[in-house]
Amino acid sequence: MPNEYKKEDSIEAYRIFYIESKLKQRGIVKYTKREWPEFLKVPSKTDLFHSRNWTVYPATMSRFSTIIAQNAYINNLHQSSLDPHSFHNLVKSRKLTQSENITLGICMEPFFHDVASTADGWTEISVDTIIDEKKVQKDHLFVHESSKTIVYAEQKNNMNLDSEKVVATRRKIQNVEQKLRELYPGYTINAGAFASRYVTSTMPICQEISRTKNYIKENITVWGVNEFLALFGISAYTCEEEYIGDIEEICTRKFGPV
């Protein structure tokens, strides 16, 4: 920092430095039809070390509070941490960090893979099987030879966050389903999106999401946990509380006791 901006109050010194050096001198911010707002006004350089007429802001109040309150990106991030469509919302025994929430979501895929693998007569179709040229990973891909039935599902742990990938995921499901029909003529192909946050896809919280509606518009089935496992003949949960119990146990084993 140039000496001319240095002050005993380092926070105030940096404020002035950025306003004068970054905003004004570089012309990043200009006010041509109105005065500069109070929070951008600074004393003249000659008075920087002598003036005592500066506005003093209490520690509990910020001159940028309005900007923080109105900034969409900041507030969207805040909302996502409380997203009712996240596993974070189901865990009641602890407050998950963002990292733990991501880890929990990653754990849910192999968990459901192992549950499906316990079903009689169902075997996983090898990931080496060429379903497309790029051999894109498939979340769940099982076959029941005696009944000639195949289940293919892309697992979505938070349907509400599937914004950028939703179109690509829909196309992937449709393309893989078409390829499966070509490779397995005469088989029943059950392909869709597995919304693992919800016990059933008929829950209002699942039906209200635009992402769910987008899948349905494309004639892609959306399964909740019970519906997905029912494809394998597995009876799962009678209520959401039972499902939460399993999620809590996964958290305990992964992150330790509360």
C-alpha positions in Angstrom: 0.0 0.0 0.0 1.4 3.5 -0.9 2.4 5.5 2.2 -0.1 8.3 1.3 -2.9 5.9 2.2 -1.6 4.4 5.4 -3.5 5.0 8.6 -3.6 3.6 12.1 -6.9 2.1 11.2 -5.9 -0.5 8.6 -9.5 -1.2 7.5 -10.2 2.4 6.9 -6.8 2.8 5.1 -7.6 0.0 2.7 -11.1 1.4 2.1 -9.6 4.7 1.0 -6.9 3.0 -1.0 -9.3 0.9 -3.0 -11.8 3.8 -3.5 -9.1 6.3 -4.7 -6.7 3.9 -6.4 -8.9 1.3 -7.8 -12.3 2.8 -8.3 -11.7 6.5 -9.1 -8.3 6.5 -10.8 -9.1 3.5 -13.0 -12.6 4.8 -13.7 -14.2 1.6 -12.6 -17.1 3.5 -11.0 -18.4 6.8 -12.2 -21.2 9.1 -11.0 -22.0 11.8 -13.6 -25.5 12.7 -12.7 -25.4 12.6 -9.0 -22.9 13.0 -6.2 -20.7 10.1 -5.0 -22.6 8.2 -2.3 -21.4 8.8 1.3 -19.8 5.3 1.6 -17.5 6.2 -1.3 -16.5 9.6 -0.1 -13.0 10.1 1.3 -11.1 13.0 2.7 -8.5 14.7 0.4 -5.1 13.1 0.3 -3.6 16.0 2.3 -6.0 15.4 5.1 -5.7 11.6 5.2 -3.6 11.5 8.3 -5.1 14.5 10.0 -8.9 14.5 9.5 -11.0 13.4 12.4 -14.4 14.1 10.7 -14.8 10.6 9.2 -18.0 8.7 9.7 -17.6 6.0 12.3 -19.6 2.8 11.7 -20.5 0.5 14.6 -19.0 -3.0 14.4 -22.5 -4.4 14.0 -23.3 -2.2 11.0 -21.7 -2.2 7.6 -21.9 0.5 4.9 -22.3 -2.4 2.5 -25.2 -4.1 4.3 -27.6 -3.1 1.6 -25.4 -4.5 -1.1 -25.0 -7.8 0.8 -28.7 -8.1 1.3 -29.5 -7.5 -2.3 -26.7 -9.5 -4.0 -28.3 -12.4 -5.7 -25.2 -14.6 -5.7 -24.6 -14.2 -2.0 -28.2 -14.9 -1.1 -28.5 -17.8 -3.5 -25.5 -19.5 -1.8 -27.2 -18.8 1.6 -30.4 -20.4 0.4 -28.6 -23.4 -1.0 -27.2 -24.3 2.4 -30.8 -24.5 3.7 -32.1 -26.1 0.5 -35.0 -28.5 1.5 -34.1 -30.6 -1.5 -30.6 -31.4 -0.1 -29.7 -34.3 2.1 -28.4 -31.6 4.5 -32.1 -30.9 5.3 -32.8 -34.5 6.4 -29.9 -34.8 8.9 -31.2 -33.6 12.2 -28.5 -34.9 14.6 -25.7 -32.6 13.4 -25.0 -29.6 11.3 -23.2 -30.8 8.2 -20.4 -28.7 6.6 -20.6 -28.1 2.9 -17.8 -30.7 2.5 -19.7 -33.2 4.6 -22.9 -32.6 2.7 -21.1 -33.3 -0.6 -19.4 -36.4 0.9 -22.8 -37.7 2.1 -24.2 -37.3 -1.4 -21.3 -39.3 -2.8 -21.9 -42.0 -0.3 -25.5 -42.4 -1.3 -24.7 -43.8 -4.7 -22.7 -46.8 -3.6 -25.1 -47.4 -0.8 -28.0 -47.8 -3.2 -25.8 -49.8 -5.6 -25.2 -52.3 -2.8 -28.9 -52.4 -1.8 -29.9 -53.1 -5.4 -27.2 -55.8 -5.6 -28.8 -57.8 -2.8 -31.9 -58.4 -4.9 -32.3 -62.0 -6.2 -31.4 -62.5 -9.8 -30.1 -59.0 -10.5 -26.6 -58.5 -11.7 -24.8 -55.4 -12.7 -24.1 -54.9 -16.4 -20.3 -54.4 -16.7 -19.2 -50.8 -17.0 -17.0 -52.1 -19.9 -20.1 -52.8 -21.9 -20.1 -50.3 -24.7 -23.3 -48.3 -24.3 -21.9 -45.4 -26.2 -18.6 -44.5 -27.8 -17.3 -42.5 -24.9 -18.2 -45.3 -22.3 -19.8 -42.7 -20.1 -20.2 -43.9 -16.5 -23.7 -45.1 -15.7 -24.9 -44.7 -12.1 -27.0 -47.8 -11.8 -27.3 -50.4 -14.6 -28.6 -53.9 -13.7 -30.1 -56.8 -15.6 -32.5 -59.6 -14.5 -31.9 -62.3 -17.1 -34.8 -64.6 -16.2 -37.4 -61.9 -16.6 -35.4 -60.0 -19.3 -35.6 -56.8 -17.5 -33.0 -54.0 -17.3 -32.9 -51.1 -14.8 -30.9 -48.0 -15.7 -30.9 -45.0 -13.5 -29.0 -41.7 -13.2 -29.0 -40.8 -9.5 -29.7 -37.2 -8.5 -29.1 -36.4 -4.9 -30.4 -32.9 -5.2 -32.8 -32.4 -8.1 -32.9 -28.6 -7.3 -29.2 -28.2 -8.1 -29.3 -30.0 -11.4 -29.6 -26.8 -13.4 -26.6 -26.8 -15.7 -26.6 -30.6 -16.2 -30.3 -31.2 -16.5 -30.4 -31.0 -20.3 -27.3 -33.2 -20.6 -28.6 -35.7 -18.1 -31.9 -36.0 -20.0 -30.1 -36.6 -23.2 -27.8 -39.1 -21.6 -30.8 -41.1 -20.2 -32.5 -41.0 -23.6 -29.4 -42.0 -25.5 -28.5 -44.9 -23.2 -32.0 -46.2 -23.2 -32.1 -46.2 -27.0 -28.8 -48.1 -27.1 -30.0 -50.6 -24.5 -33.0 -51.3 -26.6 -30.7 -52.0 -29.6 -28.4 -54.2 -27.6 -31.1 -56.1 -25.7 -34.1 -56.6 -28.0 -37.1 -58.1 -26.3 -36.0 -56.9 -22.9 -38.1 -54.5 -20.7 -36.0 -51.4 -20.2 -36.7 -49.3 -17.2 -34.7 -46.1 -17.6 -35.0 -42.8 -15.6 -33.8 -40.4 -13.1 -33.4 -41.5 -9.5 -34.2 -38.6 -7.1 -32.6 -40.1 -4.0 -33.5 -37.3 -1.7 -37.2 -38.3 -1.6 -38.8 -41.5 -0.3 -41.2 -41.3 -3.2 -41.4 -39.1 -6.2 -45.0 -38.3 -5.5 -44.1 -36.2 -2.5 -45.2 -32.6 -3.2 -41.6 -31.4 -2.4 -40.4 -33.4 -5.4 -43.3 -32.7 -7.7 -43.0 -28.9 -7.3 -39.5 -28.7 -8.7 -39.1 -27.4 -12.2 -36.3 -30.0 -12.8 -38.8 -32.8 -12.1 -41.3 -31.3 -14.5 -38.6 -31.0 -17.1 -37.8 -34.8 -16.9 -41.5 -35.6 -17.1 -42.0 -33.4 -20.1 -39.3 -35.4 -21.9 -41.1 -38.7 -21.0 -38.4 -39.6 -18.6 -39.5 -41.4 -15.4 -38.5 -39.9 -12.0 -38.2 -42.4 -9.2 -38.0 -41.7 -5.5 -36.2 -44.2 -3.2 -39.1 -46.6 -2.7 -40.0 -46.6 -6.4 -36.4 -47.2 -7.5 -35.9 -50.1 -5.1 -39.3 -51.6 -6.0 -37.9 -52.2 -9.5 -35.7 -54.8 -7.9 -38.5 -56.2 -5.8 -37.2 -54.6 -2.6 -39.6 -53.1 -0.1 -37.9 -50.2 1.5 -39.4 -47.4 3.7 -42.8 -46.9 5.2 -42.1 -43.3 6.0 -39.4 -40.6 5.6 -38.3 -41.0 9.2 -37.1 -44.5 8.5 -35.1 -43.2 5.6 -33.6 -40.5 7.7 -32.6 -43.1 10.2 -30.4 -44.8 7.6 -29.0 -41.5 6.5 -28.1 -40.6 10.1 -26.3 -44.0 10.5 -24.3 -43.3 7.3 -23.3 -39.9 8.8 -22.2 -41.5 12.0 -20.1 -44.2 10.3 -18.6 -41.6 7.9 -18.1 -38.6 10.1 -18.0 -40.2 13.6 -20.5 -39.9 16.5 -22.1 -36.6 17.3 
